[in-house]
């Protein structure tokens, strides 16, 4: 495959500044890396947190984007798992050291020396991207590129958050019905769970969207559901939602915070936590999460709802995501060229 010398990219040069459109050199793959021609890249709330400086240690300048779908067009000398021409996905977790105490006990998502796509290494808001072969995934057939992109972060974090609610959770509340929620709600409904969707006040369209995906009830975040919840999954980055969720859960309820950043949690009386309720967070993802979700997706089948933007429209996609004006997930779709 012919690879040009330069590529288009949207680059973050400093926090709280718009992304800058640039022409850059196409990177060369290292020994264990693959070079990917990006076909689609999801736009995630984590990209907003990097842009806003909430995640304060990015590689600058950096190309955002960690929901990459593309085709391999080059491989390093040591690559054995993939070949040129294969379609792959690249998630947030870019690499781990494999030797720290977290990696040794199966918690690679907590690795002390982990690198992250679109944060500490360049991501997919560009025509080409590099990825380590061990952190790429083959993708299920039957999906368009843009449809797959949201699975690689929104889907993976949503899936890990859902799993941490526990297999006995039957009545599950979802706070913040965006990209992650619209994916995992489909998995939960497929598995016979009852989903209660909570949106920002006045978001009638979001509530209707949740019902179309199988939610048995949808309302505003401060409302009480018609029955107590066994678990609550929180995807919106508002700490006050933890208190709302505590009020809505039954004894032994589990509240799982799926975001990488959240505003401060306000004080609340101990009686809301009492009766063995649990509050826990999700950090990053593991490769096992990816393998499991990508195998489940065609069984459900998960249907992602995407709004497509051109690469040069990345700032507009981020603006609309911030405003809550995206139904489902925003995805940057690259102009098609012959592979």
Backbone bond lengths (Angstrom), bond angles and torsions (degrees), N, CA, C in turn:
res aa  C-N    CA-C-N  psi(-1)  N-CA   C-N-CA  omega(-1)  CA-C   N-CA-C  phi
1 X - - - 1.456 - - 1.522 109.88 -
2 X 1.305 116.12 139.27 1.455 121.15 179.37 1.522 109.89 -80.90
3 X 1.301 115.89 127.22 1.463 121.77 178.63 1.519 108.02 -115.96
4 X 1.330 118.33 125.47 1.464 120.17 -179.53 1.528 111.65 -71.16
5 X 1.310 115.25 171.93 1.464 120.02 178.47 1.518 112.32 -80.91
6 X 1.336 116.91 -29.02 1.455 120.37 -176.09 1.527 110.58 -126.49
7 X 1.327 115.16 163.86 1.460 121.54 -179.71 1.520 109.73 -144.36
8 X 1.328 115.33 160.52 1.456 121.87 173.14 1.524 109.13 -87.22
9 X 1.325 116.79 143.39 1.465 120.72 179.30 1.523 109.50 -152.38
10 X 1.332 115.13 152.59 1.465 122.37 171.84 1.524 106.76 -108.65
11 X 1.328 116.21 117.84 1.464 122.10 -165.49 1.524 110.67 -117.39
12 X 1.339 116.19 134.52 1.463 121.81 171.20 1.520 108.26 -91.25
13 X 1.332 115.92 117.08 1.467 120.50 -179.69 1.521 112.42 -97.81
14 X 1.332 117.80 -26.28 1.456 122.11 178.96 1.521 108.38 -157.40
15 X 1.323 115.80 149.03 1.457 120.31 179.89 1.528 110.42 -59.47
16 X 1.326 114.47 147.34 1.469 122.79 176.46 1.522 113.14 64.56
17 X 1.333 116.26 22.93 1.457 121.65 174.63 1.533 109.00 -119.82
18 X 1.336 117.93 147.10 1.467 118.88 176.79 1.523 111.01 -60.44
19 X 1.317 115.34 153.32 1.450 119.63 174.72 1.521 109.42 -66.09
20 X 1.320 115.56 146.21 1.466 120.71 -178.09 1.530 109.78 -107.84
21 X 1.307 116.05 129.21 1.464 121.35 175.28 1.522 109.01 -72.34
22 X 1.341 117.05 129.07 1.456 120.71 -176.70 1.525 110.64 -142.65
23 X 1.322 115.32 154.06 1.462 122.78 165.78 1.521 106.94 -98.89
24 X 1.330 115.99 126.11 1.464 120.97 -175.80 1.522 109.66 -131.31
25 X 1.332 115.15 162.06 1.460 119.82 174.43 1.522 109.92 -69.75
26 X 1.315 116.78 139.03 1.468 121.13 173.57 1.532 107.56 -68.17
27 X 1.342 117.96 128.57 1.469 118.96 -176.71 1.523 112.76 -72.31
28 X 1.309 115.78 155.05 1.470 122.54 177.88 1.525 109.04 -96.62
29 X 1.331 118.88 133.42 1.470 119.67 179.98 1.526 111.95 -70.31
30 X 1.347 115.23 139.99 1.449 120.89 171.91 1.515 110.42 -76.84
31 X 1.336 117.88 -178.52 1.467 120.93 -174.02 1.527 114.65 -54.14
32 X 1.330 118.14 -40.57 1.470 121.07 -176.60 1.524 112.52 -106.86
33 X 1.320 116.80 18.17 1.459 121.02 -176.48 1.526 112.12 -107.24
34 X 1.328 114.18 156.85 1.459 121.27 171.10 1.524 107.95 -115.73
35 X 1.326 115.47 147.26 1.461 121.75 173.56 1.519 107.19 -99.63
36 X 1.320 116.09 126.88 1.454 122.31 -173.83 1.526 110.16 -115.82
37 X 1.320 115.73 129.64 1.458 120.01 167.86 1.517 106.74 -82.12
38 X 1.313 116.27 112.76 1.465 121.23 -174.47 1.525 109.60 -73.11
39 X 1.318 115.64 129.36 1.458 121.28 175.10 1.518 111.73 -102.56
40 X 1.324 116.44 -33.70 1.464 121.21 179.40 1.518 108.00 -154.74
41 X 1.328 115.61 149.00 1.466 120.53 176.28 1.520 108.39 -145.62
42 X 1.326 116.30 123.16 1.450 120.57 179.35 1.518 111.93 -68.12
43 X 1.318 115.09 154.67 1.467 123.18 176.50 1.519 106.50 -109.34
44 X 1.323 116.08 116.16 1.461 122.37 -168.92 1.522 110.76 -114.02
45 X 1.337 116.09 155.69 1.464 119.33 176.84 1.523 111.35 -60.18
46 X 1.338 117.91 -28.55 1.464 119.60 176.45 1.521 110.54 -62.22
47 X 1.336 118.13 -34.03 1.468 119.84 174.85 1.523 110.47 -59.21
48 X 1.330 116.33 -38.62 1.467 119.63 176.56 1.525 111.15 -64.52
49 X 1.326 116.79 -39.68 1.466 119.38 -179.81 1.530 111.35 -65.38
50 X 1.331 117.30 -35.93 1.467 120.10 175.10 1.529 109.65 -68.00
51 X 1.312 116.42 -46.51 1.460 121.55 -179.88 1.524 111.35 -58.64
52 X 1.327 116.93 -41.22 1.460 121.75 -175.67 1.522 113.54 -81.93
53 X 1.325 117.73 -6.33 1.455 120.72 -178.87 1.513 113.72 83.64
54 X 1.336 118.48 6.98 1.463 120.45 175.96 1.526 110.24 -65.35
55 X 1.322 116.50 -37.11 1.467 121.86 169.66 1.523 105.47 -97.07
56 X 1.304 116.52 108.91 1.459 121.17 -158.81 1.525 115.91 -96.89
57 X 1.340 118.58 4.11 1.462 118.80 -176.00 1.527 112.30 -126.38
58 X 1.326 117.89 50.51 1.467 118.38 178.00 1.521 111.19 -76.57
59 X 1.304 115.41 159.74 1.460 120.87 166.41 1.527 105.94 -75.28
60 X 1.303 117.84 121.14 1.466 120.11 179.36 1.520 110.17 -118.38
61 X 1.326 117.21 137.55 1.469 126.27 -8.09 1.523 110.96 -66.86
62 X 1.345 115.70 156.80 1.456 120.45 -178.83 1.521 109.99 -141.35
63 X 1.308 115.65 144.80 1.457 121.96 172.00 1.525 107.10 -91.75
64 X 1.320 117.33 117.38 1.456 122.00 179.87 1.535 110.17 -70.46
65 X 1.342 114.70 176.29 1.462 120.18 172.82 1.506 113.75 106.42
66 X 1.343 116.32 115.68 1.465 120.15 -177.03 1.526 111.56 -136.61
67 X 1.311 116.93 27.89 1.463 122.08 172.26 1.532 106.78 -127.93
68 X 1.328 114.44 69.53 1.468 121.23 -167.71 1.525 110.95 -95.72
69 X 1.314 115.56 132.07 1.463 122.47 170.10 1.522 107.52 -124.09
70 X 1.314 117.18 128.16 1.455 119.28 -179.16 1.512 112.20 -166.03
71 X 1.300 114.89 -173.62 1.461 122.75 -177.57 1.522 109.39 -117.14
72 X 1.308 116.82 134.86 1.463 121.15 179.04 1.528 109.60 -70.41
73 X 1.324 115.08 127.28 1.469 120.40 179.14 1.523 111.99 -119.72
74 X 1.317 117.22 -3.08 1.462 120.91 177.53 1.515 110.09 -163.35
75 X 1.331 116.54 151.05 1.463 120.99 -179.25 1.518 110.30 -135.92
76 X 1.341 115.30 148.29 1.451 120.76 173.74 1.523 111.04 -74.53
77 X 1.320 116.09 166.93 1.464 121.77 -173.03 1.523 113.41 -63.49
78 X 1.354 117.81 -25.13 1.463 120.60 -176.06 1.523 113.68 -98.71
79 X 1.317 118.10 0.10 1.467 121.25 -176.13 1.528 109.81 -70.95
80 X 1.331 115.29 128.90 1.463 120.88 179.82 1.530 112.54 -125.88
81 X 1.331 117.52 -18.23 1.462 120.57 -172.24 1.524 113.80 -84.30
82 X 1.331 117.56 -23.56 1.459 121.36 -173.87 1.522 110.06 -134.02
83 X 1.337 114.06 160.70 1.456 120.60 178.25 1.514 109.63 -130.33
84 X 1.313 115.48 158.86 1.465 121.20 176.08 1.531 108.90 -56.42
85 X 1.320 115.34 136.15 1.456 121.67 179.12 1.511 114.63 101.08
86 X 1.330 118.37 -13.06 1.461 120.60 -179.53 1.525 111.09 -80.69
87 X 1.342 115.52 141.80 1.464 120.61 174.07 1.522 108.98 -86.66
88 X 1.329 116.24 132.39 1.461 121.19 -177.39 1.523 110.21 -137.47
89 X 1.329 114.17 162.79 1.451 121.57 173.37 1.510 110.25 -117.97
90 X 1.327 115.77 147.48 1.467 122.16 179.79 1.529 108.33 -127.32
91 X 1.332 118.50 123.10 1.461 122.02 -179.00 1.526 112.88 -98.96
92 X 1.330 115.53 -168.80 1.469 124.47 -179.27 1.523 111.68 -61.29
93 X 1.330 118.00 -44.71 1.465 120.66 -178.00 1.519 109.44 -74.11
94 X 1.333 116.13 112.65 1.466 121.18 -175.27 1.516 112.69 -94.00
95 X 1.337 117.75 -33.25 1.468 121.46 177.01 1.520 109.62 -172.18
96 X 1.325 115.94 160.03 1.460 122.79 173.43 1.525 108.26 -135.86
97 X 1.330 116.57 167.25 1.466 117.93 -178.74 1.530 112.14 -82.63
98 X 1.335 117.58 -19.58 1.454 120.97 177.80 1.516 115.39 73.78
99 X 1.333 117.59 -0.19 1.460 119.31 -174.00 1.525 114.28 -127.56
100 X 1.324 118.75 -13.23 1.464 120.02 -179.66 1.525 109.28 -70.22
101 X 1.326 117.09 170.19 1.463 119.60 -174.49 1.524 111.87 -64.98
102 X 1.329 117.33 -28.11 1.463 119.55 178.63 1.528 110.54 -71.84
103 X 1.323 116.41 -45.37 1.465 119.40 177.68 1.521 111.50 -60.97
104 X 1.325 116.58 -39.68 1.469 120.13 -177.03 1.522 111.86 -66.46
105 X 1.318 117.66 -26.85 1.467 118.93 -178.89 1.530 112.72 -105.59
106 X 1.326 116.49 22.92 1.451 120.98 173.08 1.508 115.32 79.64
107 X 1.331 117.35 20.48 1.459 121.40 178.86 1.534 109.90 -117.63
108 X 1.319 115.89 54.81 1.458 119.10 -176.47 1.518 112.40 -61.93
109 X 1.317 118.59 -21.70 1.459 121.10 177.34 1.520 112.40 -65.05
110 X 1.332 117.06 -16.10 1.469 121.96 178.34 1.529 112.57 -105.57
111 X 1.320 117.23 10.94 1.469 121.76 -176.71 1.520 111.92 -50.34
112 X 1.332 115.65 136.21 1.470 121.08 -179.35 1.522 112.80 -65.17
113 X 1.326 117.11 -27.07 1.467 120.23 -175.39 1.530 112.11 -119.38
114 X 1.316 116.26 26.71 1.464 120.14 179.71 1.529 110.92 -63.76
115 X 1.326 115.27 147.16 1.460 122.22 171.14 1.529 107.84 -113.16
116 X 1.347 115.21 152.41 1.452 119.79 -172.58 1.524 111.16 -130.04
117 X 1.323 114.74 133.18 1.458 122.36 -177.80 1.526 110.20 -65.42
118 X 1.328 115.40 131.92 1.456 120.11 178.67 1.514 113.86 75.49
119 X 1.325 116.86 12.68 1.470 121.33 179.80 1.522 110.63 -137.84
120 X 1.326 116.97 -63.55 1.467 119.80 176.59 1.523 111.87 -104.18
121 X 1.322 117.67 -9.13 1.469 122.98 166.90 1.522 106.99 -134.85
122 X 1.318 116.62 155.55 1.462 120.18 -177.32 1.522 111.47 -63.54
123 X 1.351 114.02 146.19 1.453 120.53 -176.68 1.514 113.98 -112.58
124 X 1.333 115.47 -145.53 1.450 121.70 -165.04 1.505 117.94 -106.90
125 X 1.339 118.70 10.68 1.468 119.45 173.58 1.528 107.86 -81.18
126 X 1.319 115.32 55.93 1.461 122.41 -175.85 1.522 108.05 -162.19
127 X 1.315 115.74 168.85 1.465 119.48 -179.27 1.521 112.76 -77.30
128 X 1.338 117.73 -22.87 1.464 121.64 179.71 1.524 108.89 -137.44
129 X 1.324 115.81 150.69 1.455 121.11 178.50 1.522 109.76 -149.34
130 X 1.324 115.72 152.20 1.459 122.25 174.90 1.520 109.92 -100.49
131 X 1.326 116.09 149.62 1.462 121.07 174.35 1.522 109.17 -151.66
132 X 1.334 115.89 147.90 1.463 121.01 174.75 1.523 108.33 -72.08
133 X 1.324 116.85 136.56 1.470 119.91 -175.38 1.528 112.67 -59.31
134 X 1.322 117.83 -29.74 1.465 120.25 -177.45 1.524 113.37 -78.00
135 X 1.331 115.91 -6.65 1.463 119.71 -178.27 1.533 111.00 -121.94
136 X 1.331 115.37 26.67 1.462 123.22 172.08 1.526 108.08 -112.02
137 X 1.322 115.80 158.24 1.459 119.48 -176.91 1.521 110.73 -136.97
138 X 1.327 114.84 138.03 1.458 119.33 170.44 1.516 108.75 -69.40
139 X 1.315 116.25 146.55 1.456 121.31 -171.69 1.519 110.97 -112.47
140 X 1.334 117.59 148.91 1.460 119.82 -179.39 1.519 112.01 -66.39
141 X 1.320 115.31 147.73 1.458 120.46 176.65 1.527 109.91 -75.43
142 X 1.328 115.26 166.01 1.452 119.90 176.21 1.507 114.74 88.02
143 X 1.321 117.53 2.76 1.460 122.45 178.41 1.522 109.42 -118.34
144 X 1.330 116.06 139.51 1.458 120.16 169.83 1.526 108.94 -71.45
145 X 1.329 115.97 159.36 1.469 120.46 -178.47 1.523 111.90 -55.40
146 X 1.327 116.70 -48.09 1.467 120.59 -177.48 1.517 111.88 -64.16
147 X 1.321 117.39 -31.74 1.461 120.88 179.85 1.525 111.78 -69.59
148 X 1.319 117.02 -29.87 1.457 121.39 -178.96 1.525 113.24 -80.22
149 X 1.322 117.46 -30.89 1.462 120.69 -172.10 1.536 113.10 -52.42
150 X 1.341 120.17 -47.02 1.467 118.55 -177.59 1.523 114.47 -63.96
151 X 1.323 117.59 -21.56 1.464 119.37 178.89 1.522 111.67 -64.45
152 X 1.344 117.55 -24.59 1.460 121.49 -168.56 1.525 114.60 -82.41
153 X 1.328 117.78 -6.01 1.466 119.91 168.73 1.513 109.38 -142.77
154 X 1.335 117.18 -59.98 1.458 119.63 178.29 1.529 109.68 -53.66
155 X 1.323 115.80 -45.51 1.456 119.71 179.55 1.508 112.94 -67.43
156 X 1.334 116.98 -44.43 1.463 120.32 -176.16 1.519 112.00 -69.05
157 X 1.340 117.10 -45.03 1.457 119.22 177.48 1.525 110.02 -66.26
158 X 1.332 116.36 -39.37 1.453 119.44 176.90 1.517 111.70 -60.78
159 X 1.319 116.22 -42.10 1.458 120.67 -179.48 1.531 111.09 -65.78
160 X 1.324 116.98 -44.67 1.469 119.51 179.36 1.534 110.28 -64.06
161 X 1.321 116.46 -40.39 1.464 120.78 178.38 1.524 110.28 -62.09
162 X 1.311 116.10 -44.68 1.465 121.95 179.73 1.529 110.81 -63.02
163 X 1.311 117.90 -43.70 1.465 120.54 179.60 1.523 111.53 -61.18
164 X 1.336 116.56 -36.25 1.462 119.70 -177.58 1.525 112.67 -72.78
165 X 1.330 116.98 -11.39 1.464 119.31 174.43 1.523 110.94 -70.48
166 X 1.329 116.86 -21.43 1.456 121.28 178.17 1.513 112.52 95.96
167 X 1.317 115.55 147.65 1.467 120.44 -174.73 1.519 113.08 -68.95
168 X 1.337 117.95 -18.51 1.463 120.37 -177.72 1.536 112.78 -87.95
169 X 1.318 117.22 -4.52 1.467 120.05 178.99 1.522 109.39 -74.31
170 X 1.316 116.69 115.11 1.464 121.76 -179.30 1.526 112.03 -101.97
171 X 1.325 116.11 -35.85 1.466 121.30 -179.45 1.529 107.84 -108.55
172 X 1.314 115.37 110.01 1.464 120.36 -169.90 1.523 109.86 -121.20
173 X 1.330 115.59 125.62 1.459 121.08 174.00 1.516 110.11 -92.87
174 X 1.323 116.66 140.21 1.460 121.75 176.22 1.517 108.10 -120.76
175 X 1.324 116.46 118.51 1.460 122.99 -178.79 1.524 108.91 -102.75
176 X 1.331 116.30 118.32 1.460 121.50 -176.00 1.512 109.29 92.94
177 X 1.340 116.76 90.19 1.460 118.78 -171.88 1.523 110.20 -96.64
178 X 1.352 114.49 72.71 1.452 121.00 178.94 1.512 111.75 -111.09
179 X 1.333 115.50 -140.41 1.463 120.79 -172.44 1.525 112.50 -61.37
180 X 1.341 117.39 -50.67 1.466 119.74 -178.75 1.518 111.03 -64.63
181 X 1.320 116.43 -44.67 1.458 120.93 -176.00 1.521 111.70 -63.03
182 X 1.326 117.12 -41.05 1.466 118.14 -175.13 1.532 111.79 -69.81
183 X 1.335 116.20 -22.51 1.469 119.88 176.10 1.519 110.35 -81.43
184 X 1.318 116.25 -50.90 1.466 118.13 -172.64 1.513 111.42 -73.40
185 X 1.320 118.91 -24.98 1.462 120.23 175.40 1.523 110.21 -59.76
186 X 1.319 116.77 -37.99 1.464 120.10 179.76 1.526 111.43 -65.90
187 X 1.344 116.15 -40.36 1.462 119.79 177.83 1.530 109.93 -63.96
188 X 1.337 116.48 -45.55 1.464 121.01 -177.24 1.526 111.33 -63.78
189 X 1.327 117.21 -44.71 1.463 120.51 178.88 1.531 110.29 -62.62
190 X 1.336 115.83 -41.09 1.468 120.50 177.77 1.525 110.93 -59.07
191 X 1.325 117.16 -32.34 1.458 121.60 -178.57 1.525 112.84 -92.55
192 X 1.328 116.43 11.43 1.453 121.01 173.00 1.511 115.68 85.64
193 X 1.334 119.03 14.91 1.457 122.01 178.37 1.529 110.59 -82.92
194 X 1.331 115.82 156.92 1.463 122.64 175.05 1.524 107.89 -101.25
195 X 1.314 116.54 120.41 1.471 121.96 -173.82 1.526 110.36 -105.37
196 X 1.332 114.85 132.58 1.462 123.66 176.13 1.525 106.77 -118.29
197 X 1.325 116.83 119.01 1.467 121.23 -173.15 1.524 110.41 -102.64
198 X 1.338 115.47 134.01 1.457 122.26 178.69 1.532 108.66 -119.27
199 X 1.317 117.10 126.42 1.460 122.08 -178.97 1.518 110.32 -119.07
200 X 1.310 116.47 172.69 1.456 120.12 173.71 1.533 109.17 -63.97
201 X 1.344 118.17 152.44 1.468 120.56 -177.92 1.531 111.97 -55.45
202 X 1.311 115.48 134.44 1.458 121.19 176.89 1.510 115.52 84.76
203 X 1.331 117.71 -1.74 1.462 119.89 -177.25 1.534 109.64 -84.53
204 X 1.314 114.64 72.56 1.467 120.11 -179.10 1.526 110.70 -65.12
205 X 1.332 116.68 -37.64 1.463 120.13 179.88 1.523 110.79 -63.60
206 X 1.341 117.06 -41.95 1.458 120.63 178.60 1.518 111.67 -63.84
207 X 1.319 116.55 -37.50 1.461 120.13 178.53 1.530 110.90 -66.96
208 X 1.322 116.49 -41.09 1.468 120.20 177.41 1.531 110.71 -63.97
209 X 1.336 116.10 -39.37 1.469 121.32 177.45 1.523 110.32 -59.62
210 X 1.341 116.77 -44.29 1.461 121.17 179.64 1.527 110.96 -62.24
211 X 1.313 117.02 -41.80 1.471 119.64 179.32 1.525 110.95 -64.27
212 X 1.336 116.93 -38.07 1.463 119.41 179.08 1.522 111.39 -63.26
213 X 1.336 116.17 -27.33 1.462 120.12 -179.91 1.524 112.54 -89.64
214 X 1.335 116.88 4.74 1.452 119.63 172.85 1.513 116.48 110.51
215 X 1.349 118.85 1.91 1.466 120.48 177.55 1.524 109.34 -62.73
216 X 1.332 116.81 135.89 1.471 120.47 179.25 1.518 111.66 -81.38
217 X 1.335 116.08 -14.32 1.469 121.48 179.77 1.520 107.18 -156.35
218 X 1.322 116.52 147.01 1.459 121.39 175.17 1.518 108.77 -145.24
219 X 1.322 116.25 136.55 1.454 120.95 -179.48 1.511 110.90 -158.91
220 X 1.327 115.69 -168.69 1.465 121.24 -178.69 1.526 110.30 -84.44
221 X 1.321 116.04 158.43 1.463 121.31 -171.15 1.522 113.78 -60.89
222 X 1.316 118.91 -30.31 1.465 120.12 -178.69 1.513 114.02 -86.10
223 X 1.317 117.63 -4.83 1.463 120.78 -177.89 1.523 111.54 -78.25
224 X 1.336 114.48 158.84 1.461 120.56 172.83 1.522 108.58 -94.52
225 X 1.306 118.43 134.41 1.465 120.05 175.66 1.525 110.20 -70.28
226 X 1.316 117.85 164.21 1.464 120.03 -177.63 1.524 114.06 -68.20
227 X 1.298 119.09 -16.47 1.458 122.40 174.70 1.521 108.94 -143.47
228 X 1.324 116.23 156.09 1.451 120.05 -178.28 1.517 112.34 -64.68
229 X 1.333 115.62 148.95 1.463 122.10 -177.20 1.529 110.87 -94.76
230 X 1.322 115.61 144.91 1.468 120.60 171.30 1.525 110.58 -81.90
231 X 1.323 116.19 -28.79 1.464 120.72 -178.48 1.513 109.03 -154.82
232 X 1.321 115.33 156.73 1.455 121.96 175.27 1.517 108.63 -133.96
233 X 1.329 115.93 131.88 1.466 122.33 177.08 1.516 107.14 -108.29
234 X 1.331 116.32 124.29 1.461 120.14 -175.23 1.520 108.92 -111.80
235 X 1.338 115.69 115.49 1.461 121.55 179.87 1.524 112.43 -109.25
236 X 1.311 118.19 -18.99 1.463 120.92 176.43 1.525 108.90 -78.87
237 X 1.348 118.59 142.56 1.469 120.68 -172.77 1.524 114.24 -85.29
238 X 1.323 117.66 41.33 1.459 122.46 -176.84 1.524 109.66 -113.90
239 X 1.332 116.64 114.02 1.460 121.09 -176.30 1.514 113.90 -60.35
240 X 1.326 118.12 -29.54 1.466 120.65 -179.20 1.527 111.89 -62.10
241 X 1.338 117.41 -22.25 1.457 120.04 -179.02 1.519 111.80 -66.34
242 X 1.328 117.29 -24.90 1.463 119.75 176.62 1.517 109.92 -62.31
243 X 1.324 116.83 -40.45 1.465 120.82 178.87 1.524 110.25 -66.99
244 X 1.336 116.46 -43.34 1.471 119.73 176.00 1.525 110.83 -57.76
245 X 1.329 115.67 -43.19 1.460 120.19 -178.06 1.528 111.61 -67.29
246 X 1.321 117.48 -38.35 1.462 120.28 176.96 1.526 110.64 -59.02
247 X 1.314 116.52 -40.62 1.468 120.44 -179.86 1.530 111.71 -67.08
248 X 1.336 115.78 -26.62 1.462 120.15 -174.69 1.523 113.43 -92.02
249 X 1.340 117.99 -12.63 1.468 119.88 -174.36 1.524 112.44 -92.36
250 X 1.322 114.84 153.92 1.457 122.55 176.03 1.529 110.12 -81.51
251 X 1.321 115.72 175.79 1.468 120.94 173.82 1.529 109.71 -56.00
252 X 1.324 116.15 137.85 1.455 120.92 -178.82 1.509 114.25 75.34
253 X 1.328 117.02 9.24 1.465 120.74 -178.25 1.522 112.37 -66.15
254 X 1.327 114.93 151.35 1.466 122.03 -179.20 1.523 108.93 -117.46
255 X 1.319 115.97 128.46 1.459 121.64 177.25 1.518 107.45 -113.16
256 X 1.327 116.01 120.92 1.460 121.27 -175.57 1.521 108.65 -116.42
257 X 1.324 116.19 122.20 1.467 122.42 179.75 1.525 108.44 -93.76
258 X 1.320 116.79 114.68 1.450 121.18 -172.65 1.509 114.99 -94.63
259 X 1.326 118.56 -1.27 1.457 120.49 -177.09 1.512 112.71 -90.80
260 X 1.324 116.08 157.30 1.461 121.29 178.18 1.529 111.44 -85.00
261 X 1.331 116.00 -15.06 1.467 121.28 178.59 1.513 107.68 -145.41
262 X 1.330 116.05 143.54 1.462 120.56 179.17 1.519 108.84 -149.23
263 X 1.327 116.44 148.10 1.459 119.89 174.62 1.526 109.16 -68.19
264 X 1.332 116.07 166.90 1.462 120.59 -175.89 1.529 111.68 -59.97
265 X 1.316 114.84 146.07 1.460 121.39 177.24 1.521 108.00 -85.71
266 X 1.327 118.35 123.55 1.465 119.34 179.15 1.521 111.60 -69.40
267 X 1.335 115.95 158.88 1.464 120.36 177.73 1.527 109.70 -62.82
268 X 1.334 114.97 146.94 1.455 119.50 177.59 1.528 108.66 -147.50
269 X 1.329 117.56 155.14 1.460 119.80 -178.68 1.523 111.69 -69.19
270 X 1.309 114.82 146.36 1.465 120.59 -177.98 1.523 112.09 -59.27
271 X 1.333 118.04 -30.04 1.465 119.81 -177.74 1.528 112.31 -58.75
272 X 1.356 118.20 -23.95 1.466 120.14 177.94 1.528 111.49 -71.90
273 X 1.330 116.25 -29.64 1.464 120.77 -179.71 1.521 111.82 -89.18
274 X 1.314 115.75 -25.01 1.465 121.60 -176.13 1.527 110.37 -57.37
275 X 1.313 116.97 172.85 1.464 125.02 -177.73 1.534 111.27 67.50
276 X 1.321 113.79 35.50 1.461 123.47 170.96 1.524 114.14 62.52
277 X 1.336 116.06 32.07 1.463 118.43 169.92 1.527 108.65 -72.68
278 X 1.327 116.12 153.17 1.463 122.01 -175.31 1.521 109.34 -128.93
279 X 1.327 116.44 137.07 1.460 122.13 171.26 1.518 107.33 -117.20
280 X 1.325 116.71 127.10 1.459 119.16 178.95 1.528 110.15 -143.64
281 X 1.313 115.45 162.06 1.465 121.18 -179.41 1.519 110.24 -113.81
282 X 1.324 114.39 164.12 1.461 122.42 173.37 1.520 107.37 -116.06
283 X 1.315 116.57 132.59 1.455 120.83 178.48 1.530 109.56 -120.32
284 X 1.309 116.11 114.56 1.464 121.45 173.07 1.528 110.91 61.73
285 X 1.305 118.68 -142.16 1.456 123.04 -176.02 1.515 107.92 -161.48
286 X 1.320 115.48 167.39 1.465 120.45 174.59 1.518 109.34 -116.44
287 X 1.314 115.63 164.80 1.459 119.01 176.84 1.524 111.27 -66.24
288 X 1.320 116.80 -28.82 1.463 119.42 176.65 1.524 110.42 -64.49
289 X 1.336 117.13 -39.16 1.464 120.18 175.78 1.525 110.28 -55.46
290 X 1.332 115.87 -45.26 1.465 120.26 -178.33 1.524 111.29 -64.39
291 X 1.308 116.63 -45.59 1.466 119.58 -178.86 1.519 111.29 -62.05
292 X 1.329 116.94 -40.45 1.461 120.21 -178.94 1.525 111.44 -68.57
293 X 1.319 117.25 -48.36 1.462 119.10 -177.19 1.518 111.57 -65.15
294 X 1.325 117.65 -41.67 1.466 119.94 -178.50 1.531 111.62 -67.06
295 X 1.324 117.31 -24.30 1.469 119.28 175.11 1.528 110.86 -81.44
296 X 1.320 117.26 -30.75 1.463 121.64 179.71 1.519 111.62 -74.77
297 X 1.337 117.02 -35.53 1.470 122.10 -170.81 1.523 113.83 -49.26
298 X 1.344 119.85 -50.60 1.465 118.34 -179.17 1.521 113.58 -73.63
299 X 1.326 118.58 -15.76 1.457 120.99 178.70 1.518 111.56 -76.23
300 X 1.332 117.53 -33.07 1.472 120.80 -174.98 1.529 112.28 -62.19
301 X 1.331 122.88 -50.64 1.469 126.16 -17.92 1.529 110.52 -80.41
302 X 1.340 115.34 143.66 1.462 120.14 175.22 1.524 108.86 -70.91
303 X 1.315 115.83 131.47 1.466 121.62 174.47 1.524 107.59 -117.36
304 X 1.314 116.27 108.67 1.459 119.18 179.11 1.521 110.08 -81.40
305 X 1.313 115.15 143.48 1.465 121.85 176.90 1.525 106.70 -105.13
306 X 1.311 116.90 116.05 1.463 120.11 -173.71 1.524 111.24 -123.34
307 X 1.315 114.76 149.29 1.459 122.65 170.02 1.522 106.53 -115.84
308 X 1.317 116.15 119.09 1.463 121.66 -172.20 1.522 111.40 -89.75
309 X 1.330 115.11 142.58 1.462 123.49 176.00 1.524 107.47 -133.91
310 X 1.318 116.28 149.45 1.461 120.57 172.15 1.529 109.25 -72.67
311 X 1.324 117.11 159.76 1.464 121.31 179.50 1.519 111.27 -52.74
312 X 1.323 116.98 -44.39 1.465 121.06 -177.34 1.519 112.69 -67.76
313 X 1.328 117.33 -11.51 1.463 121.61 179.62 1.532 112.41 -96.86
314 X 1.329 117.38 18.26 1.466 120.68 -176.85 1.521 111.80 -58.92
315 X 1.327 117.64 -40.88 1.471 119.38 179.86 1.522 111.46 -64.13
316 X 1.322 116.80 -37.40 1.456 119.71 177.64 1.525 110.86 -68.36
317 X 1.320 117.38 -39.35 1.459 120.23 177.57 1.528 110.62 -61.72
318 X 1.333 116.98 -42.27 1.466 121.04 177.98 1.526 110.96 -65.36
319 X 1.324 117.00 -39.79 1.469 120.55 178.68 1.521 110.88 -62.04
320 X 1.315 116.56 -44.26 1.449 120.01 -178.73 1.530 111.58 -69.77
321 X 1.324 116.70 -34.99 1.457 120.21 175.42 1.526 110.21 -62.54
322 X 1.314 117.22 -43.96 1.464 121.84 179.53 1.530 110.88 -60.99
323 X 1.321 116.14 -37.04 1.459 121.46 -176.83 1.522 112.82 -81.33
324 X 1.330 117.34 -3.49 1.451 120.02 -177.53 1.516 112.94 72.36
325 X 1.331 116.01 26.74 1.465 121.23 -174.92 1.526 112.60 -101.61
326 X 1.327 116.88 20.72 1.475 121.53 177.80 1.518 108.44 -113.33
327 X 1.325 117.23 124.32 1.461 120.70 172.91 1.521 107.87 -94.16
328 X 1.320 115.85 113.32 1.461 119.99 -174.34 1.511 109.96 91.20
329 X 1.328 117.20 -117.99 1.466 121.35 -175.13 1.520 110.78 -136.52
330 X 1.328 116.02 145.23 1.466 122.37 173.22 1.530 108.67 -89.79
331 X 1.325 115.90 139.90 1.460 120.86 -178.92 1.522 109.23 -139.10
332 X 1.330 116.42 131.66 1.452 121.21 171.60 1.532 107.71 -84.00
333 X 1.310 116.51 127.28 1.456 121.73 -179.12 1.521 108.20 -115.01
334 X 1.320 116.10 123.12 1.461 120.72 -176.70 1.525 110.21 -78.86
335 X 1.320 115.22 148.97 1.454 120.55 174.12 1.507 108.34 -59.14
336 X 1.329 117.56 131.51 1.458 121.28 -176.16 1.529 110.74 -75.11
337 X 1.316 113.98 134.04 1.456 121.48 173.03 1.515 107.97 -130.58
338 X 1.292 118.18 161.57 1.458 120.46 179.29 1.516 110.21 -65.29
339 X 1.333 116.17 129.64 1.463 120.03 175.26 1.511 107.89 -80.88
